[in-house]
Amino acid sequence: MRARYREFHAACVSCLFVGTVAVILLSLATVLPQTALAAGYESADGINGGMLFDKFYATSDKEKVALPKFSNAFRLDLSEIGAAGDFYRCKQCHGWDRLGCKGAYIGRAAKAGKRPNVSGANLALTAKTYSPKKLFARIATPGKARPTNFDPTSSNPIGDRMPAYGKIFSEAEIWDVVKFLKENAYDTTALYKLETEGTYPSGSVSYAAIGRDGNAKAGRTIFEKQCGDCHGDNGLDIDLGGKSVGQFLRTKAYEVHHKVGFGQLGSRMKPTKLSPGQMRDLYKALTDKAAFPSKPAK
């Protein structure tokens, strides 16, 4: 009787062990393909990816400008892109905040021949949930890619489609954009509170709690060290479309984080590596209208 029990017990233990191993292997088979990173992603440059997200075809004759590394591996006609540039810029469809038409671009309507409609996708959320490989595939070969020979003046619905960047960027450049989306892009919800009214394309937007719980004193120190030489102690030395630095931040909080973190393309402003907390501190400091006043009205 005891011998039979021992045999039964051994069989149960064996089944339990085999079953446990099977469950573990099944779990690994499910998880590993989603989490394993390609060598291209591991070596990618997210700062360059942020520049490419902005304006990959940017050019300048000025010295010491911040421009993306763009191989033009497929010998794209950049003059043609320049004529319809907003149909190729990632930020145009997804916004600086990557929230598409639910974010700061809720009131940015399409213009025939000039720019497409803003995307309804939440790219910030997509970047969190998609694996690097899946993001790469979506960028390289979108489901309904825009034809390379589309006419923006007469094909605006087609112009709303995403370009097949696999025919524009090299693989390394696509990985750079993926790295930017996954690791380097700033979470704007930590920088300010976005308040929207209405629906796209005629909605409106406002900002509250700019800088959230940032440290204004620390932000002022960052400004003095990183920005003051060019912008001046109070941010008035450079005209930003009729605005001072503080004024620009207070009206375009959705954009400043990208310009600071990845550079102002075509200008001498280079990328400034700030942690999310430091960026929040800088935002908080620039809300001080006494320290960073608006430009006097003309």
N, C-alpha and C positions, 0 to 999 in steps of 0.2 A: 504493500500500500504506500509506504514511504518512498519507494523507488519510483512508483508511478507519479507521486506528487512532485518529486524532484524533477522528473522529466517534463511534467506539465508546467512547473514554475520556470524552468529553463526556456521552454518554448515561448512562454508569455514574455519573458524578459527579452528574448531574441526578437520577437515581433514588435515589442515596444521600441527597441533600439532601432530596428530597421525603419519603423514608421516615423520615428523622430528625425532620423537622418533624411528621410524622403521629404518631410515637411521643410526642414532647413534648406535642402537643395532646391526645392520648389520656390521657397522665399528668395533665395539668392538669385535664382534664374529670373525672378520677376524684378528684383531691385537693381541688380548690377547693370543691366543695359541702360537703366534710367540715370544711374549715378556715375558710371564710368566716364571719365573725361578724355576726350581725344587729345593727342599730343599737340594738335594745332591750337586747341583751347588753352592748354596749360601754358603755352609760350606766347599767347596773344597779348597785344598791347591795348588795354582798355581805354587809355587816354587817346590814342590814335583813333580808336573806335568811336569815341565821343565826338571827335572832329569830323569823322566820316559821316556820322549821324547828322551833323550840322550841315556841312557843305563840302562834299568830297572833291568837287571840281574847283575849289577856291584858288585864286591866283593873286599875286601881288608883286609889284616891282620894288616895294619898300624893303629895307633891311630889317633883320631880326623880327620877322613876322611869325605868327603862329599859324602854320598851315598843316593839314593832314598829309601823311605819307600815302600817296595814291599812285599805284603802279601803272594804271591805265593798261593793264595786261592785255585787254582785248581791243586796244587801239580805238577807243570810243571817240567820236567827234565831239570834243568838249565845247566847241563853238556852238554846236546845235543844242547841246544840253543847256548852255548858258542862256540861250534864247528862251528856253522854257524850263528854267532851273527849278522852280517850285514843284514841278511834276516829278522831280528826282530826289529832292531833299527829304530824308526820313522825318525830320522835325516838322515839315510842312503838314504831313498827314497825321502825325502822332502827337505833335506839340512838344514844347520843351519839357513839359511835365509828364509826357508819355500817356496822358489820360485821354487823348483824342478829343472828340467833340463833347465829352462830358467834363472836360477840364477848362483850362484858360481859353481855349479856342472855340468855346461854345458859340461865339458870335462871329467867327471867321468864315464867312460864306465863300463858296467857290466863285471864281471869276473866269469867264470864258477866255481861253487862250493865255491866261495868267497863272492860275493855280487850281488844283482839284479841291473837291470837298474834303473836309477833315474826317479821318477814320472814326468809326464807332467803336473800335477795339480799345480795350484798356491794356496797353502794352506793358505798363508797370506790373500788372497782375500776371500777364502772360509770361513775362520774363522770370517771375518767381516760380511759376508752376511748370514751365516747359524745361526739359533737359537741354543742355548746350547743343547736343546733336539735333534735337528737334527744332530748336531755334535756327540753327544753321540751315537746315533743310527748308524751312519756311521762308527764310531770307533769299536763299539761292534760287529756289524754284517755287514761287507762290502758286496756289491752286489755279487761279485765273490771272495769269501774268499779263501785263500790258505789252502789246506788240511794240517792237523797237521802232517801227516806222509810223507810229500813230501821229495824227495831226491834232495838236492841242486846240487849234482854233475851231475845229468842227467835231471833235470826238471827245468832248468832256466826260461823258460816262466812262469811256474807255480810259481816259486819263485818270480816273479815280482808282483804277487798278494799280496794284503795286508792281514796280518794275521787277524783272527777273535779275536780281543783282548778281546772280551767278554768271551773267553775261557782261557784267560791268566791273565787279571787284574780283580780285584774285581770291583764292581760298583763304590765304592768311588775312586778308582785309575783312572778309566775312567773319572770321573768328575774332578779329579785333572788335567788330560791332557787337558780336555775341558777348564778349567779355565785358564790354561797356554796359550792355543791358543787364547782365547778371550781377556784376560786381561794382562797377564804377559810377553808374548813374545815381544821382541823389534822390532820395525819397522826399518829394515835396510836401507830403503830409506832415513831415517832422519840422518843416521850415515855416509853414503858415497854415492858416485855416482858409480853405477855398469856399467861397459862397457864390452859388450860381442861381440865376433866375431865368425862367423861360426854357425854351428848347432850341436846339441847333436848327438852323443857322442864325437865328435872331436873338439868342439868349444874351445875357449880360453876366458879368463876373465882378466880384469884389474880394478883398483880402482882409482878414482879421488875424490878430495874434501873430503878426510877423515876427519871426525869431523865436516864437513859442516861449520856452523857458530858458532861452540862451542868456549868456553873461555879456552884457553890453560893454563892460570894462575890458574883458578879454577880447571882444570883437574889435574894439577901438585899437588895441595893441596890434591885432592882426592887420587892420587897415593901415596903420602907420608903417609897419614893416613891409607889407606886400603891395600896397596900393598907393600910398601917399606920395612917393617920388614922382609919379605921373599925374595923379588926380589931384594932388594938393592936400593940405591938412584937412580941409573941410569939403573936399570932393567937388570943387567948383572949377578946377583948372582945365578940364576937358569937357567940351560940349557934347553931350550924348543925345543928339536929336532935339536940342533945346532944353535938355534936362541935366541937372547935376547928378552925381552918383547916388546920393540919398534919394533924390526925387525919382530917379529911374527905378531904384529898388522899391520904393513905396507904391509905384504905379505898375511896375512889371516884375513883381516878385517871382513870377513863374519862369523868368528867363535868366535872372542874374546868376543863379547857381551854376548854370551851364557855361556862361561866359567866363566866370571866375575859374571854375574847375577845368575847363577845356580850352580856354583862350578865346579871344575875339579875332576870328579869322580875318586876315588881311590887315591887321593892325600890329602894333608892337606888343600887345597884351598876350603874354604866353600863359599856358596852363599853370594854375596854382594849386598845388596838392593840399587840400584841406580835408580833414575828417568831417563826417556829418555833424559832429558837435561843434567844431570850429566854424563850419559854414553857418550853423544856427547862431553862433555868437556874433559873426559878422553881420548877419541879417538883423539881429537885435540892435546892434550898434547903429546901423544905418537908419533905423526908425527915428532916431533922435533928430528932430528938425532944427534944434538949436546948434548942435554940433555939425550936422550935415544939411544945411539949408537948401531950399530950392533956388534955382536961378531966378533972378529978378525978372518980372514980367516986362516985356519990351513995350 
